[in-house]
Amino acid sequence: MSLTANWSYPTAIRFGAGRIAEIADACQAAGIRNPLLVTDRGLADLPITRHTLDLLDAAGLGRALFSDVDPNPNEKNAAAGVAAFRDGGHDGVVAFGGGSGLDLGKLVAFMAGQTRPIWDFEDVDDWWTRASTEGIAPIVAVPTTAGTGSEVGRASVITNSETAEKKIIFHPRFLPSVVICDPELTVGMPAAITAGTGLDAFAHCVEAFCSPHYHPMSQGMALEGMRLVKEWLPRAYAHGDDIEARSHMMSAAAMGATAFQKGLGAIHALSHPIGAIYHTHHGTTNAVCMPAVLQFNRPAIERVIEQAARYLDIAGGFDGFCDFVDQQNATLGIPRGLIALGVENPDVERIVAGALKDPSRGGNPVAMTVENTTALLRACLQG
């Protein structure tokens, strides 16, 4: 089976090893003549970034770069990025990297056409309709990790640096015009990042699959995404240059982010405030929280998890699935509990308040209250 393809769902995706060579053509397809490549500081000087800039430059598209992007990007990064976009007379963004580079790049393209502050476009009710669509710039997205799936998402997660809260900024036009999914760009990921980002994709699929909302297309995608992670993440973790494993994980990441149109849940509702306050890695935080959240939701999800276990060839129904999650975490070096992850002296009341305000809470199959979310958090802390 060839692992190279062109897809048109949920947007135009050019998938396959070596397809970063098509970056200039992708910009042309998106109507971009003067792109600003947005990535994070850690990627700015790496060979994959320099090579991409060389390809753009050789095609007469310049080599403009903005990399003042924190691991948890914030409104200050966004303001600086928009200023660079406007000062350079750019007409589009190449969002390049993991979740931080992709989220900030999409936000720069969006905010370049706005006069209202970022927080006016939070994923609350219909706030996205406040946006002026005329100045939103086109986006070409190039993921360099396999987990977040932001390349096929309609939102960015941005930290409010003043309140240490993660906010979801939403608009349908956040969805990139063209995506290049080149698994060769993920070969250099360290094992720990491979595990954390891969389990982020798994969490997206699990929460989407368990969400009570009706979306059978997402349900099927979430289920197959779980299978791909189960089968291929251990290989990508153990053998970072396994391009077949890297390819399937890149597919799983896009599938998870597409599937969670159906909803997320308590894993992400907790992970967002924890990451904003304690600066933990998002995907790894999701993985740490997952075992306790599965037990928390058991009364509502036991039947659907049994269905997933059968599809994934996991014996033992719900308990067998939970045992698999525990073993998967242990095999991939995930800490057992948030305290082991580095969340010391946790402000329980603040984290719970943040979780109950997070939009992801709305997709959890068990209603979250102050009392039960406090108990859930304590279980996550101990592991």
C-alpha positions, 0 to 999 in steps of 0.5 A, a space after each residue: 500500500 502506498 503511503 502517499 495520497 492527496 485528500 480533500 477532507 477536511 481540507 486539501 491535504 498532500 500526504 507523503 514522505 518528501 512532499 515538503 518539496 511542494 511547499 511553493 506550489 502549495 502556497 500558489 494553490 492557496 493564493 500566497 505570493 509573500 508568505 510569512 513562515 511562523 514557527 517556534 524558537 526551537 525549530 527556527 534554526 533546525 535543518 527542516 526549517 532552513 530547507 523549507 525556507 530555501 524552497 520558498 526562496 528558490 521559488 521567489 517567495 522570500 524567506 521571511 520567518 517569525 519564531 518568537 513563539 513560546 511552547 504555550 503561545 500567548 497574546 504577546 506572541 500573537 501581537 508580535 507575529 501580527 506586527 511582523 506580518 503587517 510590516 512585511 506586507 505578507 499575504 499569507 502564513 506558512 504555519 510550521 511546527 508542532 501545536 505551538 507553531 501551528 496554533 500561533 501561525 493560524 492566529 496570526 493569519 486570522 488576527 491580521 484582519 481584525 481590529 478587536 482583541 483576541 479574547 473577543 473570539 473565544 469559543 463561546 456561543 457565536 463569538 466567532 461571528 464577530 470577526 471581519 472575514 475580509 482580511 483573514 489571510 490564507 494558511 498553508 500548514 506543515 506539521 512537524 509532530 504527530 499529535 496535535 492535529 492543529 493542521 486540520 483544526 478550526 481553532 487555536 489554543 492561546 494562553 492569556 499570559 496575565 491570567 495564566 488561562 488557556 483559551 480556545 480561539 475559534 473561527 471556521 477560517 482557521 482551517 488551513 487552505 492546504 496542508 502538507 503532511 510529510 512524515 519525514 519532518 517528524 523523524 528527528 523528534 525525540 522519543 519523549 516528544 514522540 510519546 507525548 504527541 502520539 498520546 495527544 492524538 490518542 486522547 483526541 480519539 478517545 474523548 471524541 469516541 466517548 463524547 455523547 454528541 451525535 456525529 457518526 462520521 467522527 465516531 468512525 474516524 476516532 475509532 480507526 485513529 485509536 487503532 493506528 496509535 495502538 499499532 504504530 506509536 510503539 514502533 515510532 517511539 522505539 525506532 524514530 526513523 521508521 517512516 512507515 510508523 511515522 506516516 501512520 502516526 501523522 494520519 492518526 494525528 489528523 484523524 483525532 483532530 478531525 474527530 473531536 469536532 464531536 467533542 472532547 471532555 475532562 482530559 482536556 478540560 483539566 489539561 488546559 489549566 494545568 498546562 497554563 499554570 504549570 507549563 507541562 507538555 500538553 500531550 503528556 498531561 493528557 496521557 497522565 490524566 486519561 486513566 483517572 478520567 476513564 474511571 470517572 466516566 465509566 458509568 456513561 462510557 463502559 459500553 462504548 469502550 467495550 466496542 472500542 476494545 473489540 475493534 482494537 483486539 483488546 481482551 477484557 472489555 472496559 477493564 481490559 482497555 484501561 489496563 492497555 492504557 496503563 501499560 501503554 503509558 508505562 511502556 512510553 515512559 509517561 509519569 504516573 500522576 501529575 505530581 510525578 509530572 512536576 505539578 508540585 503544590 497544586 492549586 486545586 481550587 484554581 485548576 478545578 475552576 479552570 476546568 469547569 470554565 473550559 469549553 472541552 468540559 461540554 463534551 464530557 459524558 459525565 457532568 462535571 461539578 466542583 465536587 466530582 472534578 476536585 475528586 478527579 483532579 486528586 486522582 490524577 495527581 496521585 496516578 
